[in-house]
Amino acid sequence: MSKTTIKINPGMLESKISKLTALHSECEANTNSKIHTNGSGNTNIAMSDLNIYLLTLNVALGTLIQSTITLLENAKDGYINTDEKTATLIKKLQDEVFH
């Protein structure tokens, strides 16, 4: 079984997280948006149904974006913590070997 390596760039992740956060804010702002229709009949019913579907889609998209933000934040934090622990361990080993 081959080993898979995942390279993480914390700066790039932070940039993408910021963009996703802005997109999530837009989804949240649109949660209460409604299509206003006048009259009655099949067109009005179809537009009301469409509005319900769009609002449901918007909520689902917002949830997906928030989950992605959380995943990326956890990946970034895990990478930084691992990097710091590794640096501390290497420093400790260097001090023991060279002093």
C-alpha positions in Angstrom: 0.0 0.0 0.0 1.5 3.3 -1.0 1.8 6.2 1.3 -0.2 9.4 0.6 1.3 12.8 1.4 -0.9 15.8 1.8 0.9 19.2 1.6 -0.9 22.0 3.4 -0.2 25.7 2.8 -1.6 27.6 5.8 -1.5 30.9 4.0 -3.5 29.6 1.1 -5.9 27.8 3.5 -6.5 31.1 5.3 -7.3 32.9 2.1 -9.8 30.2 1.0 -11.4 30.2 4.5 -11.9 33.9 4.2 -13.5 33.6 0.8 -15.8 30.8 2.1 -16.7 32.8 5.2 -17.8 35.7 2.9 -19.8 33.3 0.8 -21.4 31.7 3.9 -22.4 35.2 5.0 -24.1 35.8 1.7 -26.0 32.5 2.1 -27.1 33.5 5.5 -28.3 36.9 4.2 -30.4 35.1 1.6 -32.0 32.7 3.9 -35.1 34.9 4.4 -35.3 36.0 0.7 -38.6 35.3 -0.9 -40.0 35.7 -4.4 -42.9 38.0 -4.2 -45.7 37.2 -6.7 -49.0 38.7 -7.3 -52.2 37.0 -8.4 -53.2 33.4 -8.3 -53.1 30.4 -10.5 -50.6 27.9 -11.6 -47.8 30.3 -12.2 -48.1 31.7 -8.7 -48.2 28.2 -7.2 -45.1 27.2 -9.3 -43.2 30.4 -8.1 -44.1 29.6 -4.5 -42.8 26.1 -4.9 -39.7 27.3 -6.6 -39.1 29.7 -3.7 -39.3 26.9 -1.2 -36.8 24.8 -3.2 -34.4 27.7 -3.5 -34.5 28.5 0.2 -33.9 24.8 1.0 -31.0 24.7 -1.4 -29.6 27.9 0.1 -29.7 26.4 3.6 -28.1 23.2 2.4 -25.4 25.1 0.6 -24.8 27.2 3.7 -24.4 24.0 5.8 -22.0 22.6 3.2 -19.9 25.8 3.2 -19.8 25.9 7.0 -18.7 22.3 7.2 -16.0 23.0 4.6 -14.8 26.0 6.6 -14.6 23.8 9.8 -12.7 21.1 7.9 -10.1 23.5 6.5 -9.7 25.3 9.9 -9.1 21.9 11.5 -6.6 20.9 8.8 -4.7 24.2 9.1 -4.6 24.1 12.9 -3.5 20.4 12.9 -0.8 21.3 10.4 0.5 24.2 12.5 0.4 22.2 15.7 2.2 19.3 14.1 4.8 21.6 12.6 5.4 23.3 15.9 5.7 20.0 17.8 8.1 18.7 15.2 10.2 21.8 15.3 10.3 21.6 19.1 11.4 17.9 18.9 14.1 18.6 16.3 15.4 21.5 18.4 15.5 19.3 21.5 17.4 16.5 19.6 19.8 19.1 18.2 20.5 20.4 21.6 21.1 16.9 23.0 23.4 15.9 20.1 25.4 19.1 19.7 25.8 20.2 23.4 
